[in-house]
Amino acid sequence: YFHKRATGDLVEQAFFALGRHTNGIGIVHGGMLSAFTDGLLAGAVGRGAGKIAVTIHLSIDFLHMARKGDWVIGEARMTRATRDVAFADGRLHVRGVDIVRASGVFKLMDRPL
């Protein structure tokens, strides 16, 4: 399951954690959370800047865990943009508890024809 919504400058995405997203004890893999967060922040930059956003730097803090059966909800927004580079902040949460805090720097690319 996957959910995506944008309101104003806020981009929201969510996924339902299945067994394939978790390790042997049912905790969602950090790599899954990292990849999801990367796409979330890039989506916020793409929406805010109107260009394709390619990750230059991604900083992630793991604050808590998500488990199989949880809805992992992400929120992100572009915080600043120059002509070539943009910045974004975001978070993931489960049942109101923040599990990931992240920031990223993205190269802005013109959309291919």
N, C-alpha and C positions, 0 to 999 in steps of 0.2 A: 504494500500500500504506500502511496506517495501523495502528498498534498503540496500545492504551491499557490501563493497569493501575494499580491503586492498592493499596498495602500500608501499613497503619498510616497515618501522616500524609504519606507520600510518594506523589505522583502521577507516573506515568511515561507518556509518550507518545512515539511515534516515527513517522517517515515515511521512505519510500524516495525519494530525490531523483531525479526524472525530468527530462527535458529541459525541460519546461514550468516547472520551478522554477529554472532557471539562466539565466545570461546567455550571450552568444555564445561565451565561452571555457569554458563548463561549470562555472562557480562558482555556487553557490546564491545567489540574490538576497538582499540584506539585508532587503528588505521581506517576503520569504517567511519568513525566520528570525524577524523581528520579530512578524509576525502569529501564527506558530506559538507563539512564546514567550508572547505575550499570552494566548492561549487556554489554554496550559499553566498559567500562574500563576493565571488566573481559575478554572480547574478545581480547582487545589489549595485556593484560598480557598473555593470552593463546597463542596468536600468537607469542609473543616475547620470552616466556619461553618454549614453547612447552609442557606445562602442564595445567591441569585443575586449574582454579583460583577461590578460594572461598573467598568471601568478609570478611575481618576482620574489616575494617573501611572505611567508605565512608563520605567524606565531600563535601557538595554541597552549592554553593552560587547561589541564584536566582537573576539574574541581570535585567531581562526584562520578558515580557510575550510572549507566543505563542497563537494563536487563531485558532479556527476551520477554516480549509481550508489552513493552512500553512504547508509547508514542513519543518519539524524540522530536521536539519542536525547535526550529531554528529561526532566529530573527537577525537581520543584518541591515546596515545602511552604509552608503558611501559617506565618508566624512569630509573629504576634500579631493579636488582634482586639479591637476595642471594640464598643460596641453598634451603631455605624453604619459603621465603617471597619475594614478588615483589611489586613495586610501579608504579602507573600510574597517568597521568594527562589527562584531556580532557575538551572539551567544546561543548555546543550545540549552534547553531545559526539559526536565521530565517531572510531571506532576508539580510544577511550580518551583522546583529546585534546579538551580543552575548546575549543569554538568560540564560545560565547556565555555571558556571565554577565549575569544580570538580576535586578532587584527591581521590585516594583510596589506601588501603593497602590490599594485597591479599595473602592468604595461598596457596602455590603451592602444588598440589596433583598429585600423579602419576595417569595416566589414568587407569581405571579399565580394566581388561582383557576381 
